[in-house]
């Protein structure tokens, strides 16, 4: 114990260093999940931090887009961090980890290769849990206005006169 800790008790830095565990590209602490590069963080209310980290990695593996940051995937799955959702999600992540262990890995989150994680996902793709998460991601991820420019989507066109008047038929190569 350092002299500073003797005089003031446990410092904030010491507390964080003792309670934070690293898992891949995430920093997992008591009640929060953050990016290793500190680009984003989220506070959790019902899910365990490791569960949320696994859920974010799962979302990224189901709909992989290198040009979209993890923060958008966190937003897409954040709705599962609710008291009425937590039990089912925790059980689903336990199922996912069991599938990873059956394939010789410690857990899903600890698998380093995307291809190996996809193999684990394929082994549970018929489960209600997988279908629930995959279905929720369609709207959770792609309804975020911040990701639309990545895909070239400019948003709804009705208020601007419709697609035909907004460049729908301006293809020069036909």
Order of alpha helices (4+ residues) and beta strands (2+ residues): alpha-alpha-beta-beta-beta-beta-alpha-alpha-alpha-alpha-alpha-alpha
